Amino acid sequence: MGGFGVWMYLLLFCSVYGVSALQITSIFVPRTARSGDTVRLTCNFELNGDELYSLAWWKDDKMFYTFISKNEPPKAVYNAPGITVDHEASGLYEVILSHVDHRASGKLRCEVVADYPSFEQDTMDANMTVIEEPLKGPSITGNENRSAYRVGDLLLLNCSSTFSYPPTTLSWDIDGHKVSQETVVVYPGEVDAEGRETSKSGLQMRLRREHFRQGVLVLRCISTILHMYRRSAQTTIIDADHIQSSPRESASTAGAGSPSLLRVLLLLLLLLSLLGT
């Protein structure tokens, strides 16, 4: 076949099978959801002269929903971790997922296939993250057996957060100001059988005079997951030198006020004696 013949063949092929074939125009997949939420997925497409054979939804490499118009019934649901399809509420253009959990996180893909003779196929995907929060807020450990510190001491604290998905991000601050990253150590977390992960962060800080305000240092550990979750824990560090100076100030104040206290005691004794007579 000459060059002109090949060109005419391509034109004929395109006119028969369609350059403007079936095409997905848009999908909607929420970027984030919480464990237990109901999630709505939509897939919009144009047939452009084709006949639809099937629509399918996938989570990564697992198909969880199909709509095949020639089947009776046309809808079918398949098992996929973290995904429960509401069969009655779902249809061709919209699929409803009820009570999703963190295992539904990943790439969700809509796939449409045209019927004979073109069998054109088109896909479109988007990522979704399902948040599973920790059962409780973060906790700070390391100073349970020490009541006070001095300037120059090395402060060693740990902050940990229980299993979540994705793992929490832990950060530290002093009186609302984020601590230097040089003082923070991030430890590897533990992963459970369901893919949830713990978080642990260490603080290693040499105490300076400017860390304390009136002998007190307030430290916070902040635990976050994206924009969906934020909790914090707080601990107070006492300056031992400030504690030792306070009793001397209190003693001098008490000594200056002792004559007044003596007069009150004498008046009480006099009153008691009068009542006794």
C-alpha positions as CSV (number, residue, x, y, z in Angstrom):
1,M,0.0,0.0,0.0
2,G,1.4,3.4,-1.0
3,G,1.7,6.4,1.3
4,F,-1.5,7.9,0.0
5,G,-3.4,4.6,0.6
6,V,-2.1,4.4,4.2
7,W,-3.3,8.0,4.8
8,M,-6.8,7.3,3.4
9,Y,-6.9,4.1,5.6
10,L,-6.2,6.1,8.7
11,L,-8.8,8.7,7.8
12,L,-11.4,5.9,7.2
13,F,-10.4,4.3,10.6
14,C,-10.8,7.5,12.5
15,S,-14.2,8.2,10.9
16,V,-15.4,4.7,11.7
17,Y,-14.0,4.3,15.2
18,G,-14.1,7.9,16.2
19,V,-11.3,10.3,17.1
20,S,-13.8,12.0,19.5
21,A,-14.5,8.8,21.3
22,L,-15.8,8.2,24.8
23,Q,-14.0,10.4,27.3
24,I,-14.1,11.1,31.0
25,T,-14.6,14.9,31.6
26,S,-14.2,15.1,35.4
27,I,-14.3,13.1,38.6
28,F,-14.8,14.1,42.2
29,V,-12.8,12.4,45.0
30,P,-12.5,14.2,48.3
31,R,-8.8,14.9,49.2
32,T,-9.4,14.0,52.9
33,A,-12.1,12.3,55.0
34,R,-12.3,11.0,58.5
35,S,-12.7,7.4,59.5
36,G,-16.4,6.7,59.7
37,D,-17.4,9.3,57.1
38,T,-19.7,8.8,54.2
39,V,-17.9,9.6,50.9
40,R,-19.4,10.5,47.6
41,L,-17.5,9.7,44.4
42,T,-18.6,11.1,41.0
43,C,-17.4,10.3,37.4
44,N,-18.7,12.3,34.5
45,F,-18.1,11.3,30.9
46,E,-19.2,12.0,27.3
47,L,-19.9,9.1,24.9
48,N,-19.3,11.1,21.7
49,G,-21.2,8.6,19.6
50,D,-20.1,5.5,21.4
51,E,-22.2,3.1,23.4
52,L,-21.2,2.5,27.0
53,Y,-20.2,-1.0,28.0
54,S,-19.0,-0.5,31.6
55,L,-18.0,1.9,34.3
56,A,-15.7,0.7,37.1
57,W,-14.2,2.2,40.2
58,W,-10.8,1.0,41.5
59,K,-8.8,1.6,44.7
60,D,-5.2,1.2,43.7
61,D,-5.3,-2.3,42.0
62,K,-8.6,-3.5,43.5
63,M,-11.9,-3.0,41.7
64,F,-14.8,-2.3,44.2
65,Y,-17.7,-1.3,41.9
66,T,-18.9,-1.9,38.4
67,F,-21.9,-0.7,36.4
68,I,-22.5,-2.8,33.2
69,S,-25.7,-1.6,31.5
70,K,-26.4,-4.8,29.7
71,N,-26.3,-6.9,32.9
72,E,-29.3,-7.5,35.1
73,P,-28.9,-6.0,37.7
74,P,-26.3,-3.7,36.2
75,K,-24.5,-2.9,39.5
76,A,-22.0,-5.1,41.3
77,V,-19.9,-4.6,44.4
78,Y,-16.6,-6.2,45.3
79,N,-14.6,-6.3,48.5
80,A,-11.8,-3.8,49.0
81,P,-10.2,-3.0,52.4
82,G,-11.7,0.1,54.1
83,I,-14.5,0.5,51.5
84,T,-18.2,-0.3,51.9
85,V,-20.3,0.6,48.9
86,D,-23.9,1.7,49.5
87,H,-25.4,-0.5,46.8
88,E,-28.9,1.1,46.8
89,A,-27.6,4.7,46.8
90,S,-25.0,4.2,44.1
91,G,-25.5,4.4,40.3
92,L,-23.8,5.1,37.0
93,Y,-22.4,8.6,37.7
94,E,-22.2,8.5,41.5
95,V,-20.9,5.9,44.0
96,I,-21.5,6.3,47.8
97,L,-19.1,4.8,50.3
98,S,-20.4,4.4,53.8
99,H,-18.2,4.3,56.9
100,V,-14.8,4.5,55.2
101,D,-11.7,3.8,57.3
102,H,-8.0,4.6,56.8
103,R,-7.5,1.6,54.5
104,A,-9.5,3.4,51.9
105,S,-6.7,5.9,51.5
106,G,-4.9,5.8,48.2
107,K,-5.5,6.3,44.5
108,L,-9.2,6.1,43.4
109,R,-9.7,5.6,39.7
110,C,-12.8,5.7,37.5
111,E,-12.6,3.6,34.3
112,V,-15.1,3.7,31.5
113,V,-15.2,1.3,28.5
114,A,-17.1,1.7,25.3
115,D,-19.1,-1.2,23.7
116,Y,-18.4,-2.9,20.4
117,P,-17.0,-1.9,17.9
118,S,-14.6,0.7,19.4
119,F,-14.0,-0.7,22.9
120,E,-12.5,2.7,23.7
121,Q,-11.3,3.1,27.3
122,D,-10.6,6.1,29.4
123,T,-9.5,6.5,33.0
124,M,-9.1,9.4,35.5
125,D,-7.8,9.1,39.1
126,A,-7.3,11.2,42.3
127,N,-5.9,10.6,45.7
128,M,-7.9,10.4,49.0
129,T,-6.5,10.2,52.5
130,V,-8.8,8.9,55.2
131,I,-7.7,10.2,58.7
132,E,-7.8,7.9,61.7
133,E,-7.1,9.9,64.8
134,P,-5.1,8.7,67.8
135,L,-7.3,7.4,70.6
136,K,-5.8,10.1,72.9
137,G,-3.6,13.2,72.7
138,P,0.2,13.2,72.9
139,S,2.1,12.6,76.2
140,I,5.4,14.0,77.5
141,T,7.7,11.8,79.5
142,G,11.3,12.2,80.9
143,N,10.9,14.6,83.8
144,E,8.8,12.5,86.2
145,N,11.5,11.9,88.7
146,R,13.0,15.3,88.8
147,S,11.3,18.3,90.3
148,A,13.7,21.1,89.2
149,Y,16.5,22.0,86.9
150,R,19.3,24.5,86.7
151,V,20.6,26.7,84.0
152,G,23.2,24.7,82.1
153,D,21.5,21.3,82.7
154,L,20.6,19.1,79.7
155,L,16.9,18.7,79.4
156,L,15.9,15.3,77.8
157,L,12.2,14.8,77.1
158,N,10.1,12.5,74.9
159,C,6.7,13.1,73.3
160,S,4.8,10.2,71.9
161,S,1.4,9.8,70.1
162,T,-0.5,6.5,69.8
163,F,-1.5,4.7,66.6
164,S,-3.0,6.8,63.8
165,Y,-3.2,7.1,60.1
166,P,-1.3,8.9,58.7
167,P,1.1,9.1,61.6
168,T,1.0,12.4,63.5
169,T,3.5,15.1,63.1
170,L,5.0,16.2,66.4
171,S,6.6,19.6,67.1
172,W,7.8,21.4,70.3
173,D,7.4,25.0,71.4
174,I,8.5,27.2,74.4
175,D,5.9,29.8,75.4
176,G,4.4,29.6,71.9
177,H,7.7,29.8,70.0
178,K,8.8,26.8,68.0
179,V,12.1,25.3,69.3
180,S,15.1,24.9,67.1
181,Q,15.1,21.8,64.9
182,E,18.7,21.1,66.1
183,T,17.3,20.1,69.5
184,V,14.7,17.7,68.1
185,V,15.2,14.0,67.4
186,V,12.5,12.1,65.4
187,Y,12.4,8.4,66.3
188,P,10.9,5.7,64.0
189,G,7.3,4.7,64.9
190,E,5.7,1.3,65.3
191,V,3.3,0.0,62.7
192,D,0.3,-2.2,63.5
193,A,-1.3,-4.9,61.4
194,E,-3.8,-2.4,59.9
195,G,-1.1,0.1,58.8
196,R,-1.6,2.6,61.5
197,E,1.6,4.1,63.0
198,T,2.8,5.7,66.2
199,S,4.9,8.8,66.4
200,K,7.8,9.7,68.8
201,S,9.9,12.8,69.1
202,G,12.7,13.6,71.5
203,L,13.8,17.0,72.8
204,Q,17.5,17.5,73.8
205,M,18.0,21.1,75.0
206,R,20.7,22.8,77.1
207,L,18.8,25.1,79.5
208,R,19.6,28.8,79.3
209,R,18.6,31.7,81.5
210,E,16.3,33.1,78.8
211,H,14.3,29.9,78.7
212,F,12.8,30.7,82.1
213,R,10.2,33.3,83.0
214,Q,10.1,34.0,86.7
215,G,11.7,30.6,87.3
216,V,9.3,28.7,85.1
217,L,9.7,27.1,81.6
218,V,6.5,25.9,79.9
219,L,7.1,23.4,77.1
220,R,4.4,22.1,74.7
221,C,4.4,19.1,72.3
222,I,1.9,19.6,69.5
223,S,0.5,16.7,67.5
224,T,-1.1,17.3,64.1
225,I,-2.4,15.4,61.1
226,L,-2.7,17.6,58.0
227,H,-5.4,20.2,58.7
228,M,-7.7,17.7,60.3
229,Y,-6.3,17.1,63.7
230,R,-4.4,19.1,66.4
231,R,-3.8,18.2,70.0
232,S,-1.1,19.2,72.5
233,A,0.5,18.2,75.8
234,Q,2.3,20.6,78.3
235,T,4.9,20.2,80.9
236,T,6.4,22.8,83.3
237,I,10.1,22.9,84.2
238,I,11.1,24.7,87.4
239,D,14.4,26.7,87.9
240,A,16.0,25.3,91.1
241,D,18.0,28.5,91.7
242,H,14.7,30.5,91.6
243,I,13.2,28.2,94.2
244,Q,16.2,28.6,96.6
245,S,16.0,32.4,96.4
246,S,12.3,32.5,97.1
247,P,12.3,31.2,100.7
248,R,14.8,33.9,101.8
249,E,12.5,36.6,100.3
250,S,9.5,35.0,102.1
251,A,11.3,34.8,105.4
252,S,12.2,38.5,105.3
253,T,8.6,39.4,104.5
254,A,7.3,37.2,107.3
255,G,9.7,38.7,109.8
256,A,8.6,42.2,109.0
257,G,5.0,41.3,109.7
258,S,5.5,39.3,112.9
259,P,4.7,42.2,115.4
260,S,1.2,42.5,113.9
261,L,0.7,38.7,114.2
262,L,1.8,38.9,117.9
263,R,-0.8,41.6,118.6
264,V,-3.6,39.5,117.1
265,L,-2.6,36.5,119.2
266,L,-2.6,38.6,122.4
267,L,-6.0,40.0,121.6
268,L,-7.4,36.5,121.1
269,L,-5.9,35.3,124.5
270,L,-7.5,38.3,126.2
271,L,-10.9,37.6,124.7
272,L,-10.7,34.0,125.7
273,S,-9.9,34.9,129.3
274,L,-12.8,37.4,129.5
275,L,-15.2,34.7,128.2
276,G,-13.9,32.3,130.8
277,T,-14.8,34.6,133.7
